């Protein structure tokens, strides 16, 4: 059985704990998808937008 982990993750400027503005190179969903793919194997694919969000 072939496994494909597909995800969409927001990255870039966001508000972190303590109300600090940080710039994420990877979003939280990307990190979770990578952990899942590492555990189950197979391929991983990131869905990317055609139009940008929030000034990306």
mmCIF file as Biopython writes it, N, C-alpha, C and O atoms, coordinates in Angstrom:
data_model
#
loop_
_atom_site.group_PDB
_atom_site.id
_atom_site.type_symbol
_atom_site.label_atom_id
_atom_site.label_alt_id
_atom_site.label_comp_id
_atom_site.label_asym_id
_atom_site.label_entity_id
_atom_site.label_seq_id
_atom_site.pdbx_PDB_ins_code
_atom_site.Cartn_x
_atom_site.Cartn_y
_atom_site.Cartn_z
_atom_site.occupancy
_atom_site.B_iso_or_equiv
_atom_site.auth_seq_id
_atom_site.auth_asym_id
_atom_site.pdbx_PDB_model_num
ATOM 1   N N  . UNK A ? 1  ? 0.838  -1.170 0.000  1.0 0.0 1  A 1 
ATOM 2   C CA . UNK A ? 1  ? 0.000  0.000  0.000  1.0 0.0 1  A 1 
ATOM 3   C C  . UNK A ? 1  ? 0.893  1.247  0.000  1.0 0.0 1  A 1 
ATOM 4   O O  . UNK A ? 1  ? 1.800  1.364  0.824  1.0 0.0 1  A 1 
ATOM 5   N N  . UNK A ? 2  ? 0.634  2.169  -0.921 1.0 0.0 2  A 1 
ATOM 6   C CA . UNK A ? 2  ? 1.383  3.425  -0.995 1.0 0.0 2  A 1 
ATOM 7   C C  . UNK A ? 2  ? 0.755  4.454  -0.056 1.0 0.0 2  A 1 
ATOM 8   O O  . UNK A ? 2  ? -0.468 4.564  0.033  1.0 0.0 2  A 1 
ATOM 9   N N  . UNK A ? 3  ? 1.606  5.206  0.644  1.0 0.0 3  A 1 
ATOM 10  C CA . UNK A ? 3  ? 1.136  6.221  1.581  1.0 0.0 3  A 1 
ATOM 11  C C  . UNK A ? 3  ? 1.596  7.586  1.091  1.0 0.0 3  A 1 
ATOM 12  O O  . UNK A ? 3  ? 2.758  7.768  0.727  1.0 0.0 3  A 1 
ATOM 13  N N  . UNK A ? 4  ? 0.675  8.539  1.085  1.0 0.0 4  A 1 
ATOM 14  C CA . UNK A ? 4  ? 0.990  9.919  0.727  1.0 0.0 4  A 1 
ATOM 15  C C  . UNK A ? 4  ? 0.449  10.822 1.819  1.0 0.0 4  A 1 
ATOM 16  O O  . UNK A ? 4  ? -0.753 10.826 2.087  1.0 0.0 4  A 1 
ATOM 17  N N  . UNK A ? 5  ? 1.326  11.587 2.450  1.0 0.0 5  A 1 
ATOM 18  C CA . UNK A ? 5  ? 0.920  12.566 3.454  1.0 0.0 5  A 1 
ATOM 19  C C  . UNK A ? 5  ? 0.827  13.918 2.762  1.0 0.0 5  A 1 
ATOM 20  O O  . UNK A ? 5  ? 1.826  14.434 2.261  1.0 0.0 5  A 1 
ATOM 21  N N  . UNK A ? 6  ? -0.375 14.491 2.734  1.0 0.0 6  A 1 
ATOM 22  C CA . UNK A ? 6  ? -0.630 15.774 2.081  1.0 0.0 6  A 1 
ATOM 23  C C  . UNK A ? 6  ? -1.018 16.790 3.143  1.0 0.0 6  A 1 
ATOM 24  O O  . UNK A ? 6  ? -1.815 16.489 4.031  1.0 0.0 6  A 1 
ATOM 25  N N  . UNK A ? 7  ? -0.455 17.996 3.055  1.0 0.0 7  A 1 
ATOM 26  C CA . UNK A ? 7  ? -0.764 18.996 4.073  1.0 0.0 7  A 1 
ATOM 27  C C  . UNK A ? 7  ? -0.730 20.405 3.485  1.0 0.0 7  A 1 
ATOM 28  O O  . UNK A ? 7  ? -0.120 20.647 2.444  1.0 0.0 7  A 1 
ATOM 29  N N  . UNK A ? 8  ? -1.399 21.324 4.175  1.0 0.0 8  A 1 
ATOM 30  C CA . UNK A ? 8  ? -1.339 22.753 3.904  1.0 0.0 8  A 1 
ATOM 31  C C  . UNK A ? 8  ? -0.976 23.425 5.215  1.0 0.0 8  A 1 
ATOM 32  O O  . UNK A ? 8  ? -1.613 23.181 6.239  1.0 0.0 8  A 1 
ATOM 33  N N  . UNK A ? 9  ? 0.033  24.262 5.189  1.0 0.0 9  A 1 
ATOM 34  C CA . UNK A ? 9  ? 0.504  24.881 6.419  1.0 0.0 9  A 1 
ATOM 35  C C  . UNK A ? 9  ? 0.846  26.344 6.175  1.0 0.0 9  A 1 
ATOM 36  O O  . UNK A ? 9  ? 1.538  26.683 5.215  1.0 0.0 9  A 1 
ATOM 37  N N  . UNK A ? 10 ? 0.354  27.197 7.053  1.0 0.0 10 A 1 
ATOM 38  C CA . UNK A ? 10 ? 0.687  28.622 6.980  1.0 0.0 10 A 1 
ATOM 39  C C  . UNK A ? 10 ? 2.072  28.834 7.579  1.0 0.0 10 A 1 
ATOM 40  O O  . UNK A ? 10 ? 2.395  28.290 8.635  1.0 0.0 10 A 1 
ATOM 41  N N  . UNK A ? 11 ? 2.865  29.613 6.904  1.0 0.0 11 A 1 
ATOM 42  C CA . UNK A ? 11 ? 4.183  29.970 7.411  1.0 0.0 11 A 1 
ATOM 43  C C  . UNK A ? 11 ? 4.330  31.474 7.285  1.0 0.0 11 A 1 
ATOM 44  O O  . UNK A ? 11 ? 3.470  32.136 6.704  1.0 0.0 11 A 1 
ATOM 45  N N  . UNK A ? 12 ? 5.390  32.008 7.813  1.0 0.0 12 A 1 
ATOM 46  C CA . UNK A ? 12 ? 5.602  33.443 7.751  1.0 0.0 12 A 1 
ATOM 47  C C  . UNK A ? 12 ? 5.314  34.097 9.084  1.0 0.0 12 A 1 
ATOM 48  O O  . UNK A ? 12 ? 5.465  33.473 10.134 1.0 0.0 12 A 1 
ATOM 49  N N  . UNK A ? 13 ? 4.904  35.344 9.045  1.0 0.0 13 A 1 
ATOM 50  C CA . UNK A ? 13 ? 4.714  36.124 10.259 1.0 0.0 13 A 1 
ATOM 51  C C  . UNK A ? 13 ? 3.475  35.683 11.030 1.0 0.0 13 A 1 
ATOM 52  O O  . UNK A ? 13 ? 2.388  35.567 10.464 1.0 0.0 13 A 1 
ATOM 53  N N  . UNK A ? 14 ? 3.651  35.437 12.328 1.0 0.0 14 A 1 
ATOM 54  C CA . UNK A ? 14 ? 2.547  35.021 13.181 1.0 0.0 14 A 1 
ATOM 55  C C  . UNK A ? 14 ? 2.807  35.478 14.609 1.0 0.0 14 A 1 
ATOM 56  O O  . UNK A ? 14 ? 3.911  35.910 14.941 1.0 0.0 14 A 1 
ATOM 57  N N  . UNK A ? 15 ? 1.800  35.380 15.439 1.0 0.0 15 A 1 
ATOM 58  C CA . UNK A ? 15 ? 1.938  35.761 16.843 1.0 0.0 15 A 1 
ATOM 59  C C  . UNK A ? 15 ? 2.219  34.503 17.664 1.0 0.0 15 A 1 
ATOM 60  O O  . UNK A ? 15 ? 1.449  33.543 17.633 1.0 0.0 15 A 1 
ATOM 61  N N  . UNK A ? 16 ? 3.315  34.522 18.388 1.0 0.0 16 A 1 
ATOM 62  C CA . UNK A ? 16 ? 3.731  33.403 19.218 1.0 0.0 16 A 1 
ATOM 63  C C  . UNK A ? 16 ? 3.310  33.662 20.665 1.0 0.0 16 A 1 
ATOM 64  O O  . UNK A ? 16 ? 2.846  34.755 20.990 1.0 0.0 16 A 1 
ATOM 65  N N  . UNK A ? 17 ? 3.470  32.661 21.533 1.0 0.0 17 A 1 
ATOM 66  C CA . UNK A ? 17 ? 3.163  32.870 22.955 1.0 0.0 17 A 1 
ATOM 67  C C  . UNK A ? 17 ? 3.885  34.101 23.491 1.0 0.0 17 A 1 
ATOM 68  O O  . UNK A ? 17 ? 5.016  34.395 23.105 1.0 0.0 17 A 1 
ATOM 69  N N  . UNK A ? 18 ? 3.215  34.805 24.379 1.0 0.0 18 A 1 
ATOM 70  C CA . UNK A ? 18 ? 3.767  36.035 24.924 1.0 0.0 18 A 1 
ATOM 71  C C  . UNK A ? 18 ? 3.544  37.231 24.017 1.0 0.0 18 A 1 
ATOM 72  O O  . UNK A ? 18 ? 4.144  38.289 24.204 1.0 0.0 18 A 1 
ATOM 73  N N  . UNK A ? 19 ? 2.670  37.050 23.028 1.0 0.0 19 A 1 
ATOM 74  C CA . UNK A ? 19 ? 2.323  38.106 22.071 1.0 0.0 19 A 1 
ATOM 75  C C  . UNK A ? 19 ? 3.531  38.613 21.279 1.0 0.0 19 A 1 
ATOM 76  O O  . UNK A ? 19 ? 3.566  39.776 20.876 1.0 0.0 19 A 1 
ATOM 77  N N  . UNK A ? 20 ? 4.513  37.747 21.057 1.0 0.0 20 A 1 
ATOM 78  C CA . UNK A ? 20 ? 5.674  38.107 20.252 1.0 0.0 20 A 1 
ATOM 79  C C  . UNK A ? 20 ? 5.377  37.789 18.787 1.0 0.0 20 A 1 
ATOM 80  O O  . UNK A ? 20 ? 4.785  36.754 18.481 1.0 0.0 20 A 1 
ATOM 81  N N  . UNK A ? 21 ? 5.783  38.666 17.897 1.0 0.0 21 A 1 
ATOM 82  C CA . UNK A ? 21 ? 5.634  38.405 16.467 1.0 0.0 21 A 1 
ATOM 83  C C  . UNK A ? 21 ? 6.891  37.695 15.997 1.0 0.0 21 A 1 
ATOM 84  O O  . UNK A ? 21 ? 8.003  38.192 16.177 1.0 0.0 21 A 1 
ATOM 85  N N  . UNK A ? 22 ? 6.705  36.523 15.389 1.0 0.0 22 A 1 
ATOM 86  C CA . UNK A ? 22 ? 7.824  35.720 14.897 1.0 0.0 22 A 1 
ATOM 87  C C  . UNK A ? 22 ? 7.590  35.379 13.429 1.0 0.0 22 A 1 
ATOM 88  O O  . UNK A ? 22 ? 6.461  35.439 12.940 1.0 0.0 22 A 1 
ATOM 89  N N  . UNK A ? 23 ? 8.656  35.024 12.740 1.0 0.0 23 A 1 
ATOM 90  C CA . UNK A ? 23 ? 8.568  34.612 11.349 1.0 0.0 23 A 1 
ATOM 91  C C  . UNK A ? 23 ? 8.903  33.122 11.254 1.0 0.0 23 A 1 
ATOM 92  O O  . UNK A ? 23 ? 10.056 32.725 11.422 1.0 0.0 23 A 1 
ATOM 93  N N  . UNK A ? 24 ? 7.887  32.307 10.983 1.0 0.0 24 A 1 
ATOM 94  C CA . UNK A ? 24 ? 8.079  30.859 10.919 1.0 0.0 24 A 1 
ATOM 95  C C  . UNK A ? 24 ? 8.507  30.417 9.527  1.0 0.0 24 A 1 
ATOM 96  O O  . UNK A ? 24 ? 7.850  30.745 8.539  1.0 0.0 24 A 1 
ATOM 97  N N  . UNK A ? 25 ? 9.599  29.678 9.449  1.0 0.0 25 A 1 
ATOM 98  C CA . UNK A ? 25 ? 10.003 29.102 8.163  1.0 0.0 25 A 1 
ATOM 99  C C  . UNK A ? 25 ? 9.123  27.915 7.815  1.0 0.0 25 A 1 
ATOM 100 O O  . UNK A ? 25 ? 8.911  27.613 6.640  1.0 0.0 25 A 1 
ATOM 101 N N  . UNK A ? 26 ? 8.603  27.232 8.855  1.0 0.0 26 A 1 
ATOM 102 C CA . UNK A ? 26 ? 7.680  26.114 8.693  1.0 0.0 26 A 1 
ATOM 103 C C  . UNK A ? 26 ? 6.534  26.312 9.653  1.0 0.0 26 A 1 
ATOM 104 O O  . UNK A ? 26 ? 6.740  26.699 10.804 1.0 0.0 26 A 1 
ATOM 105 N N  . UNK A ? 27 ? 5.327  26.049 9.191  1.0 0.0 27 A 1 
ATOM 106 C CA . UNK A ? 27 ? 4.163  26.132 10.061 1.0 0.0 27 A 1 
ATOM 107 C C  . UNK A ? 27 ? 4.019  24.887 10.920 1.0 0.0 27 A 1 
ATOM 108 O O  . UNK A ? 27 ? 4.689  23.881 10.685 1.0 0.0 27 A 1 
ATOM 109 N N  . UNK A ? 28 ? 3.147  24.956 11.911 1.0 0.0 28 A 1 
ATOM 110 C CA . UNK A ? 28 ? 2.934  23.828 12.819 1.0 0.0 28 A 1 
ATOM 111 C C  . UNK A ? 28 ? 2.401  22.593 12.095 1.0 0.0 28 A 1 
ATOM 112 O O  . UNK A ? 28 ? 2.781  21.470 12.426 1.0 0.0 28 A 1 
ATOM 113 N N  . UNK A ? 29 ? 1.527  22.792 11.115 1.0 0.0 29 A 1 
ATOM 114 C CA . UNK A ? 29 ? 0.990  21.653 10.376 1.0 0.0 29 A 1 
ATOM 115 C C  . UNK A ? 29 ? 2.078  20.960 9.572  1.0 0.0 29 A 1 
ATOM 116 O O  . UNK A ? 29 ? 2.058  19.737 9.441  1.0 0.0 29 A 1 
ATOM 117 N N  . UNK A ? 30 ? 3.029  21.717 9.031  1.0 0.0 30 A 1 
ATOM 118 C CA . UNK A ? 30 ? 4.149  21.116 8.301  1.0 0.0 30 A 1 
ATOM 119 C C  . UNK A ? 30 ? 4.982  20.235 9.223  1.0 0.0 30 A 1 
ATOM 120 O O  . UNK A ? 30 ? 5.393  19.139 8.843  1.0 0.0 30 A 1 
ATOM 121 N N  . UNK A ? 31 ? 5.224  20.716 10.426 1.0 0.0 31 A 1 
ATOM 122 C CA . UNK A ? 31 ? 5.994  19.917 11.389 1.0 0.0 31 A 1 
ATOM 123 C C  . UNK A ? 31 ? 5.259  18.627 11.745 1.0 0.0 31 A 1 
ATOM 124 O O  . UNK A ? 31 ? 5.871  17.563 11.834 1.0 0.0 31 A 1 
ATOM 125 N N  . UNK A ? 32 ? 3.945  18.723 11.947 1.0 0.0 32 A 1 
ATOM 126 C CA . UNK A ? 32 ? 3.154  17.534 12.257 1.0 0.0 32 A 1 
ATOM 127 C C  . UNK A ? 32 ? 3.136  16.561 11.081 1.0 0.0 32 A 1 
ATOM 128 O O  . UNK A ? 32 ? 3.261  15.352 11.274 1.0 0.0 32 A 1 
ATOM 129 N N  . UNK A ? 33 ? 2.984  17.082 9.869  1.0 0.0 33 A 1 
ATOM 130 C CA . UNK A ? 33 ? 2.975  16.224 8.675  1.0 0.0 33 A 1 
ATOM 131 C C  . UNK A ? 33 ? 4.304  15.498 8.501  1.0 0.0 33 A 1 
ATOM 132 O O  . UNK A ? 33 ? 4.327  14.327 8.125  1.0 0.0 33 A 1 
ATOM 133 N N  . UNK A ? 34 ? 5.407  16.187 8.772  1.0 0.0 34 A 1 
ATOM 134 C CA . UNK A ? 34 ? 6.721  15.549 8.678  1.0 0.0 34 A 1 
ATOM 135 C C  . UNK A ? 34 ? 6.873  14.439 9.715  1.0 0.0 34 A 1 
ATOM 136 O O  . UNK A ? 34 ? 7.472  13.403 9.429  1.0 0.0 34 A 1 
ATOM 137 N N  . UNK A ? 35 ? 6.337  14.649 10.918 1.0 0.0 35 A 1 
ATOM 138 C CA . UNK A ? 35 ? 6.397  13.610 11.954 1.0 0.0 35 A 1 
ATOM 139 C C  . UNK A ? 35 ? 5.572  12.394 11.547 1.0 0.0 35 A 1 
ATOM 140 O O  . UNK A ? 35 ? 5.992  11.254 11.748 1.0 0.0 35 A 1 
ATOM 141 N N  . UNK A ? 36 ? 4.391  12.644 10.970 1.0 0.0 36 A 1 
ATOM 142 C CA . UNK A ? 36 ? 3.537  11.544 10.506 1.0 0.0 36 A 1 
ATOM 143 C C  . UNK A ? 36 ? 4.221  10.781 9.389  1.0 0.0 36 A 1 
ATOM 144 O O  . UNK A ? 36 ? 4.256  9.550  9.399  1.0 0.0 36 A 1 
ATOM 145 N N  . UNK A ? 37 ? 4.766  11.510 8.426  1.0 0.0 37 A 1 
ATOM 146 C CA . UNK A ? 37 ? 5.439  10.860 7.295  1.0 0.0 37 A 1 
ATOM 147 C C  . UNK A ? 37 ? 6.632  10.046 7.766  1.0 0.0 37 A 1 
ATOM 148 O O  . UNK A ? 37 ? 6.895  8.964  7.241  1.0 0.0 37 A 1 
ATOM 149 N N  . UNK A ? 38 ? 7.347  10.556 8.743  1.0 0.0 38 A 1 
ATOM 150 C CA . UNK A ? 38 ? 8.492  9.828  9.296  1.0 0.0 38 A 1 
ATOM 151 C C  . UNK A ? 38 ? 8.046  8.529  9.966  1.0 0.0 38 A 1 
ATOM 152 O O  . UNK A ? 38 ? 8.744  7.517  9.891  1.0 0.0 38 A 1 
ATOM 153 N N  . UNK A ? 39 ? 6.881  8.559  10.622 1.0 0.0 39 A 1 
ATOM 154 C CA . UNK A ? 39 ? 6.381  7.382  11.333 1.0 0.0 39 A 1 
ATOM 155 C C  . UNK A ? 39 ? 5.809  6.325  10.395 1.0 0.0 39 A 1 
ATOM 156 O O  . UNK A ? 39 ? 5.994  5.129  10.621 1.0 0.0 39 A 1 
ATOM 157 N N  . UNK A ? 40 ? 5.116  6.758  9.348  1.0 0.0 40 A 1 
ATOM 158 C CA . UNK A ? 40 ? 4.429  5.788  8.483  1.0 0.0 40 A 1 
ATOM 159 C C  . UNK A ? 40 ? 5.140  5.553  7.163  1.0 0.0 40 A 1 
ATOM 160 O O  . UNK A ? 40 ? 4.830  4.592  6.458  1.0 0.0 40 A 1 
ATOM 161 N N  . UNK A ? 41 ? 6.094  6.419  6.814  1.0 0.0 41 A 1 
ATOM 162 C CA . UNK A ? 41 ? 6.806  6.272  5.552  1.0 0.0 41 A 1 
ATOM 163 C C  . UNK A ? 41 ? 6.016  6.873  4.394  1.0 0.0 41 A 1 
ATOM 164 O O  . UNK A ? 41 ? 5.044  7.602  4.594  1.0 0.0 41 A 1 
ATOM 165 N N  . UNK A ? 42 ? 6.447  6.558  3.203  1.0 0.0 42 A 1 
ATOM 166 C CA . UNK A ? 42 ? 5.774  7.056  2.011  1.0 0.0 42 A 1 
ATOM 167 C C  . UNK A ? 42 ? 6.249  8.440  1.615  1.0 0.0 42 A 1 
ATOM 168 O O  . UNK A ? 42 ? 7.298  8.910  2.057  1.0 0.0 42 A 1 
ATOM 169 N N  . UNK A ? 43 ? 5.454  9.081  0.774  1.0 0.0 43 A 1 
ATOM 170 C CA . UNK A ? 43 ? 5.790  10.401 0.255  1.0 0.0 43 A 1 
ATOM 171 C C  . UNK A ? 43 ? 5.065  11.493 1.036  1.0 0.0 43 A 1 
ATOM 172 O O  . UNK A ? 43 ? 4.098  11.237 1.753  1.0 0.0 43 A 1 
ATOM 173 N N  . UNK A ? 44 ? 5.564  12.718 0.872  1.0 0.0 44 A 1 
ATOM 174 C CA . UNK A ? 44 ? 4.941  13.871 1.520  1.0 0.0 44 A 1 
ATOM 175 C C  . UNK A ? 44 ? 4.780  14.958 0.462  1.0 0.0 44 A 1 
ATOM 176 O O  . UNK A ? 44 ? 5.647  15.141 -0.392 1.0 0.0 44 A 1 
ATOM 177 N N  . UNK A ? 45 ? 3.652  15.683 0.529  1.0 0.0 45 A 1 
ATOM 178 C CA . UNK A ? 45 ? 3.355  16.712 -0.466 1.0 0.0 45 A 1 
ATOM 179 C C  . UNK A ? 45 ? 2.729  17.913 0.219  1.0 0.0 45 A 1 
ATOM 180 O O  . UNK A ? 45 ? 1.775  17.769 0.983  1.0 0.0 45 A 1 
ATOM 181 N N  . UNK A ? 46 ? 3.266  19.104 -0.053 1.0 0.0 46 A 1 
ATOM 182 C CA . UNK A ? 46 ? 2.716  20.339 0.504  1.0 0.0 46 A 1 
ATOM 183 C C  . UNK A ? 46 ? 1.821  21.016 -0.528 1.0 0.0 46 A 1 
ATOM 184 O O  . UNK A ? 46 ? 2.238  21.248 -1.662 1.0 0.0 46 A 1 
ATOM 185 N N  . UNK A ? 47 ? 0.598  21.328 -0.135 1.0 0.0 47 A 1 
ATOM 186 C CA . UNK A ? 47 ? -0.312 22.097 -0.978 1.0 0.0 47 A 1 
ATOM 187 C C  . UNK A ? 47 ? 0.087  23.559 -0.849 1.0 0.0 47 A 1 
ATOM 188 O O  . UNK A ? 47 ? 0.198  24.075 0.263  1.0 0.0 47 A 1 
ATOM 189 N N  . UNK A ? 48 ? 0.302  24.223 -1.962 1.0 0.0 48 A 1 
ATOM 190 C CA . UNK A ? 48 ? 0.672  25.629 -1.950 1.0 0.0 48 A 1 
ATOM 191 C C  . UNK A ? 48 ? -0.426 26.456 -2.620 1.0 0.0 48 A 1 
ATOM 192 O O  . UNK A ? 48 ? -1.089 25.980 -3.541 1.0 0.0 48 A 1 
ATOM 193 N N  . UNK A ? 49 ? -0.615 27.680 -2.162 1.0 0.0 49 A 1 
ATOM 194 C CA . UNK A ? 49 ? -1.647 28.542 -2.719 1.0 0.0 49 A 1 
ATOM 195 C C  . UNK A ? 49 ? -1.167 29.210 -4.004 1.0 0.0 49 A 1 
ATOM 196 O O  . UNK A ? 49 ? 0.031  29.388 -4.223 1.0 0.0 49 A 1 
ATOM 197 N N  . UNK A ? 50 ? -2.126 29.572 -4.844 1.0 0.0 50 A 1 
ATOM 198 C CA . UNK A ? 50 ? -1.807 30.346 -6.035 1.0 0.0 50 A 1 
ATOM 199 C C  . UNK A ? 50 ? -1.693 31.811 -5.648 1.0 0.0 50 A 1 
ATOM 200 O O  . UNK A ? 50 ? -0.777 32.509 -6.083 1.0 0.0 50 A 1 
ATOM 201 N N  . UNK A ? 51 ? -2.631 32.272 -4.826 1.0 0.0 51 A 1 
ATOM 202 C CA . UNK A ? 51 ? -2.607 33.637 -4.322 1.0 0.0 51 A 1 
ATOM 203 C C  . UNK A ? 51 ? -2.020 33.628 -2.915 1.0 0.0 51 A 1 
ATOM 204 O O  . UNK A ? 51 ? -2.211 32.675 -2.159 1.0 0.0 51 A 1 
ATOM 205 N N  . UNK A ? 52 ? -1.300 34.701 -2.570 1.0 0.0 52 A 1 
ATOM 206 C CA . UNK A ? 52 ? -0.677 34.751 -1.242 1.0 0.0 52 A 1 
ATOM 207 C C  . UNK A ? 52 ? -1.674 35.192 -0.183 1.0 0.0 52 A 1 
ATOM 208 O O  . UNK A ? 52 ? -2.670 35.850 -0.484 1.0 0.0 52 A 1 
ATOM 209 N N  . UNK A ? 53 ? -1.398 34.828 1.039  1.0 0.0 53 A 1 
ATOM 210 C CA . UNK A ? 53 ? -2.191 35.208 2.204  1.0 0.0 53 A 1 
ATOM 211 C C  . UNK A ? 53 ? -1.378 36.153 3.065  1.0 0.0 53 A 1 
ATOM 212 O O  . UNK A ? 53 ? -0.160 36.003 3.157  1.0 0.0 53 A 1 
ATOM 213 N N  . UNK A ? 54 ? -2.016 37.116 3.693  1.0 0.0 54 A 1 
ATOM 214 C CA . UNK A ? 54 ? -1.416 38.011 4.697  1.0 0.0 54 A 1 
ATOM 215 C C  . UNK A ? 54 ? -0.048 38.566 4.312  1.0 0.0 54 A 1 
ATOM 216 O O  . UNK A ? 54 ? 0.851  38.609 5.152  1.0 0.0 54 A 1 
ATOM 217 N N  . UNK A ? 55 ? 0.126  38.982 3.093  1.0 0.0 55 A 1 
ATOM 218 C CA . UNK A ? 55 ? 1.365  39.636 2.693  1.0 0.0 55 A 1 
ATOM 219 C C  . UNK A ? 55 ? 2.567  38.731 2.565  1.0 0.0 55 A 1 
ATOM 220 O O  . UNK A ? 55 ? 3.699  39.199 2.687  1.0 0.0 55 A 1 
ATOM 221 N N  . UNK A ? 56 ? 2.356  37.443 2.321  1.0 0.0 56 A 1 
ATOM 222 C CA . UNK A ? 56 ? 3.496  36.525 2.159  1.0 0.0 56 A 1 
ATOM 223 C C  . UNK A ? 56 ? 4.287  36.865 0.927  1.0 0.0 56 A 1 
ATOM 224 O O  . UNK A ? 56 ? 5.281  36.202 0.628  1.0 0.0 56 A 1 
#
